[in-house]
């Protein structure tokens, strides 16, 4: 979805140099775009958007980056599409992106500006609940795992997500709840009660907001996430 949003945003940019790089951590999407046998709604929409941009003389390239970079970048996909379009020193090598991104591009965007974009952007609502403040996000050191990434971004590992992308027919959780969202698994699901009780005992206060969990109780919260068997819940 972030790719599509970034492309849609690019259509409205009036730049002299019509070159943009889309950074994504979704290998599946990149592979699907290349595979002409794949015609899912999302892939088709992205292809159509690319065709429109091509007709407008845009040159769009894709670059895969590791997930830990993308948490920062996906959320500001439209800002960065703009940056890439107007910047003369767009990184050419994908391998250098993580360093280039964190050290120069993102730091050169003022944090305030980024925060403004962050609030405006419809992308990453879930991540915003954990990180309403960009400056705090930049300060916090987080070692990401697949599970933690899924929780913070809201992408993947739930049946609601699988259904949204037509990979599952229904979103019913194993506990019987008919909508297995990430919030359901973390905060309400009967199947994760035991793990949640341990977290509650450790932090001694409940309920806790997502922001509190990520700032004050990060280690306990991450241990809780890692203790959840998402594969088992998705059966
Ligand atoms: Zn459940």
Boltz pocket constraint, residues with backbone or C-beta under 6 A from the ligand:
constraints:
  - pocket:
      binder: B
      contacts: [[A, 173], [A, 174], [A, 175], [A, 176], [A, 177], [A, 180], [A, 184], [A, 185], [A, 188], [A, 189], [A, 190], [A, 191]]
      max_distance: 6.0
